[in-house]
């Protein structure tokens, strides 16, 4: 089966607020499995359902995994909610939906988060560093916020201008029949 495509900025679906998952169904489990496949294939350490066009509050993550790792230990996070934030950290972030760009983003250094897994079990987790940043980044996606919405206007406008130019060049190339098969 083909992997789901990752929506990319400026797709308006990335700006929608996601709906809570009312019940874990077979369709939700299948979507979670698809998202895990996409996350590792891209590759990334987190992926939110809106990034594959599904406006529901579900995220997959594996903050311990690297491209060199054979071991994979993904978690599925349903209806996450940040209960507490503490401190501040600046982290260089990138995003599968924001191609060819990274920037420093200010985030809480430590968080306490509550979520449900695919078995309906509730988890409360205290985390810091990369795991805390990843939770905050992915939860932002569920709220229609991209990491570029959290950087300076100047940096964001430079990226937007560069991205629009790249998309325009892609469109021109496809119109001339130069698209890849």
C-alpha positions in Angstrom: 0.0 0.0 0.0 1.3 3.5 -0.9 2.3 5.8 2.0 0.1 8.7 2.7 1.5 12.0 1.5 2.6 14.6 4.1 0.8 17.9 3.6 3.2 20.8 3.1 3.0 24.5 3.8 1.1 26.5 2.7 -1.7 23.8 2.5 -4.7 25.4 4.4 -5.6 22.0 6.0 -2.5 22.4 8.2 -4.2 25.5 9.8 -7.3 23.6 11.0 -8.0 22.8 14.6 -8.3 19.1 15.1 -11.3 17.3 16.7 -10.9 15.0 19.7 -10.9 11.3 19.0 -14.2 10.0 20.6 -13.5 6.3 20.3 -10.5 4.2 19.2 -11.8 2.2 16.2 -10.2 0.0 13.6 -10.0 3.0 11.3 -8.1 4.9 14.0 -5.7 2.0 14.6 -5.1 1.7 10.8 -4.4 5.5 10.6 -1.9 5.2 13.5 -0.1 2.4 11.7 0.0 4.4 8.5 1.3 7.4 10.3 4.1 5.4 11.9 5.1 4.1 8.5 5.1 7.7 7.1 7.0 9.0 10.1 9.9 6.5 9.7 9.9 6.8 5.9 10.2 10.6 5.7 12.2 10.3 8.2 11.0 12.1 11.3 10.5 11.6 15.1 6.9 12.8 15.2 3.9 13.2 13.0 0.5 14.6 13.7 -2.7 13.4 12.0 -3.3 16.8 10.4 -0.1 16.4 8.5 -1.6 13.5 6.6 -4.9 15.3 6.1 -6.8 13.9 9.1 -8.1 16.7 11.4 -8.2 14.5 14.6 -6.1 14.8 17.8 -3.7 12.0 17.3 0.1 12.0 17.1 2.8 9.3 16.6 6.3 9.8 18.1 9.6 8.1 18.5 12.1 10.5 20.0 14.7 7.9 20.6 14.9 6.7 17.0 17.5 7.8 14.4 18.0 6.9 10.8 20.8 4.6 11.8 18.7 2.7 14.4 17.1 -0.6 13.6 15.2 -0.5 16.9 11.9 1.4 16.7 9.6 2.1 19.6 6.8 4.4 18.5 4.1 5.7 20.7 0.6 6.7 19.6 -0.8 9.7 21.5 -4.5 10.4 21.4 -6.1 13.6 22.7 -2.9 15.0 24.3 -3.2 17.8 26.7 -0.3 19.8 28.3 -1.1 20.1 32.0 2.0 22.0 33.2 4.9 23.9 31.6 8.1 24.9 33.3 11.1 26.9 32.2 12.2 27.8 28.7 14.5 26.3 26.1 15.5 27.3 22.7 15.5 24.4 20.2 16.3 24.1 16.5 13.2 22.6 15.0 12.3 21.4 11.5 9.1 19.9 10.3 8.0 17.4 7.6 5.3 19.9 6.6 7.7 22.8 6.3 10.3 21.6 3.8 13.9 22.8 3.7 13.8 25.0 6.7 14.9 24.9 10.4 14.7 27.6 13.0 15.2 28.2 16.7 11.9 28.0 18.6 11.3 28.9 22.2 9.5 26.2 24.1 8.8 25.1 27.7 11.9 23.2 29.0 9.7 20.7 30.9 6.1 19.7 30.5 3.6 17.4 32.1 1.3 15.9 29.5 -1.8 13.6 29.6 -2.9 11.4 26.7 -4.6 8.2 25.9 -3.0 5.3 23.9 -4.7 2.9 21.4 -5.8 0.6 24.2 -7.7 3.5 25.9 -5.2 3.6 28.8 -4.5 7.1 30.1 -0.9 8.2 30.6 0.5 11.2 32.4 4.1 11.9 31.6 6.7 14.4 32.7 9.3 15.1 30.1 12.0 17.5 29.1 14.5 18.2 26.3 13.7 16.7 22.9 10.7 14.7 24.1 9.1 17.8 25.6 9.8 19.8 22.5 8.4 17.1 20.3 5.2 16.9 22.3 4.8 20.7 22.1 5.5 20.8 18.3 3.1 18.0 17.5 0.3 19.3 19.8 0.7 22.7 18.0 -0.1 20.8 14.8 -3.4 19.7 16.4 -4.2 23.3 17.1 -3.4 24.5 13.5 -0.1 26.0 14.5 3.2 25.4 12.6 6.6 26.0 14.2 7.1 28.9 11.7 4.2 30.6 13.4 6.5 30.8 16.5 9.5 32.5 14.9 10.1 36.2 14.1 8.0 37.8 11.4 11.2 38.5 9.3 12.4 34.9 9.4 8.9 33.6 8.6 8.4 36.1 5.7 11.7 35.1 4.2 10.8 31.5 4.4 7.3 32.1 2.9 8.8 34.1 0.0 11.4 31.3 -0.7 8.7 28.6 -0.5 6.3 30.4 -2.8 9.1 30.9 -5.3 10.0 27.1 -5.1 6.3 26.2 -5.6 6.0 28.6 -8.6 9.1 27.0 -10.2 7.7 23.5 -9.6 4.4 24.5 -11.3 6.3 26.0 -14.3 8.4 22.9 -14.6 5.3 20.7 -14.6 3.6 22.9 -17.1 6.5 22.4 -19.4 6.3 18.7 -19.1 9.5 18.4 -16.9 7.8 16.7 -14.0 9.3 13.4 -12.7 7.4 10.2 -13.3 
